[in-house]
Amino acid sequence: MRFHNTAKQNIIDNNPDLNILFLIVYGMIDIWGGYDAVVMKKFKPFGSSLKFMLQYVFRPRTVGAFLPSSRYLARKMVEGIDFKTARCIVEYGAGTGVFTRQILENRTPGCVVIVFEMNEAFCRGLREMFTGEANLHIINGSAAGIGAELVSYGKADYVVSGLPFASLPEEVSRNILAETRKWLRDGGMFVTFQYTLFRKGFISQYFDEIEIARVVRNLPPAWVMRCR
């Protein structure tokens, strides 16, 4: 049964005890391909976190964390980027757009940003969130496809990754890292984060130098790796 938006808004406003129910229903609807603008607007402060939690429950191998990254982690992830000279920045696994926003807020107008996101629900949210952004391309597909997307732009200056290499199949991880190395310009940088240093040795097979920084203001705390 479908409710008129005004009636639905009245139900939400006049029944505060139902708020958590609407949050859960919104998240489930979104996972299964629907969209509810009224619920999204009402619970905008909580929407991205709830969506992330539910995606983690149903797709833990591709999401990799229970909560979206904090703004502190996002700032650390872009800290080493020279936005004044960057002409092409690629992002893997954008999720709810925490890193994407940092990149877009700091880039120059001419900088091309290419975002890869495998999760369809996250991809829909990103396209809605950043509607109207010039030189932004959001790809619902694997980061291993970086080469096909960069043919028109040349190599990337920076690749920022939110992918959970600790939980991805090894073959998938190897393919992504090999393609990243191939399509990163000389002097470019690959930035990723992990919750442990378990995969540092694995990543070092593709990059000669890895600089590590700890971010404790994130749940869970994370390790940022700047790879060259």
N, C-alpha and C positions, 0 to 999 in steps of 0.2 A: 504494500500500500504506500502511495506517495502522498506526502503532506505538502501543502502550499508553504512557501518559505516563511510567510508572516506567521502562520499558525505554528510552525516549527520553532520559530524564534520565541514566541510566547510561551511554549512549553518549556523551553530551556530557561528563560528568564524567571518564570513563576514557580519552577520546581528545582531549587538549588540542589536537593538531594539526588537529582538525576544527573548532575554534571558529570560525575565519573563514568556513569553508564554511557552518556553521549560521547565522552572521550574514547572509550573502548570501541563503541560502535563505529565512530569515525575512522579509527585506525584500521578496523577490520574491513570496512567498506573500501578504504583506500588500497589496502593490500590486494583485494579481489578485483580491482580495476574501476571502482566507482569514484564518485567525487561528491562532496557535500559542502557547498560554499557557506551555508549558514553555520554549520558546526565548526568549519575551519576558521571562520571569522571570529566566532565566540571564543574559541580556545586557541587563538593564534599564539599566545605566549608558551603554550604547552605542546602545540601540534607537532613540531619537528622532533622533540624528544620522544613523544609517544609513538610517532611513526617509526622512529629509529628502533625503539624497544621492540615493537611488534615485528618489524622486519628481521631483527636479530633472532626472535623466537622462531620464525618460520624459515629463515635463510641464514643460519649462523655461519656457514662456511664462506659466504660472500660478504657479509656485513662485518663480522669479526669483533664487535664490541656491543655492549648493552646500551651505552649512551653515546650521543654524538660528541665530537671533540669540543673541548672548551675554547674560548676565545684566546686564552693564554697559549695553548698549544698552536692555535691558528697563527698567532703573531710570530711565534718562534719558527714555524714552518716557512714563513716568507721573509724572515729576518735577513737572510743572506742573499736575497734577490736584489739585483741592481735594476730597479724598475725604470730608471732613466734611459737605460740602453737596451732593455729587453724588447725584442720585436715579436717573439713567439713563445708563449708559455703553455705547457700542456699539463692537465691535471688528470690523475687516475682516481677513480672511486670517490667521486665528490660527495656522495651521501646527501645530506641535507644542506650542503652548500656553505659550510662554515669556512673552509679554506677558499672556496670560490669567491666569496664576498671579499675576503682580504686581498685577493689577487686583483679583482675588478676595481676595488677602491684605490689601489695604489698604482695600477698600470697607467701608461700614457695612452691617449686616445687611439693611437695607431697600432698598439700592441694587440696581436691576435691571440685569443685564448681558446684553446680546444679542450673540452672536458669529456672524459669517458666515464660512463656510469652504466653498469650492467643491469642494475635493478630498475625495472620499469616504473615502479611507484616513485622512487627517488628521482628518476629522470623526468617524469611528469611534473613533480614539484619544482625541480630546478628550472624547467622551461617556463613555468608560471612565475616563479620568483624573480627571474632575470629577464622577463619579457622586455624587449626594446633595447637591450644592451647591444651596442655595435661591436662588430668583430668578435663575437662570442659564438662558438659552435658547440652544441651539446650533443654528444653521440651516445645513443643507447646501444653500446656494444663493448667488446673486450679491448683493454688497453693494448693487446697484442696487435691491434689494427692501426697503431700509430703511424706506420709507414704510409698506408693508403691515404690517411688524412693530411699528412704533411707534404705530399707530392707538390701541392700548389704553393706551399709556403717556405719550403726549404727546411733545414734542420731546426730543432727547438733550442732555445737559449736555456730554458729551465723546464724540468719535469717535476711536478709536485705530486706525491703519491699518498693516498690514504688506504692503499690495499693491504689486507692482512696476510702478508707473506707467510706467517707462521701457520696459517690454516689453509692456504691455497695448495692444491696439488703441486708437487715439485715440478712436473713438466710444464704446467701453466706458468709458474713463477719463472722458470728458466727462459721460457719463450718471451715473456714480458720484459725481463731484464736484458736479454740479448737484443731485442728490438729497441729498447730504450737506449742502450749504449750505441747502437748503430745510428739512431736518429737524433742523438744529442750532439750539438756542434762542438768543435774543439774549444775547450775552456768553459763549456757549459756545465750545469750542475743538476744532479738528480737528488731530490730531497724526499725522504720518506720518514715515517715514524713507526715504531714497534713498541709493544708493551714489555718486551724483554730483549736481551741482546742475543737471544738464541740464533737468530738468522743473520747476525752480523758477518760471520765467516762466509755464509752462503752468498750474501750480497757483495762481499769483497772479491769474489771471483770475477766480477764484472767491472769493478772500479778500483783504481790504484790507491786512492786516498779517501778515507771516511772520517769525518769530524763528527763527534758525538756531543749532544747536549741533553740534559735531563730536564723534564717539565713535570713538576710535582702537582701543579694546580690543574689537574685533569683526572678524570675517573675512568680507568685506573691511571696512575702516573705513567708517563711515556718517555721513550728515548727518541730524540730527533737525530737523524743521520743525514749529513750533507756529503754527498758522494761525488767525486770527480774522477 
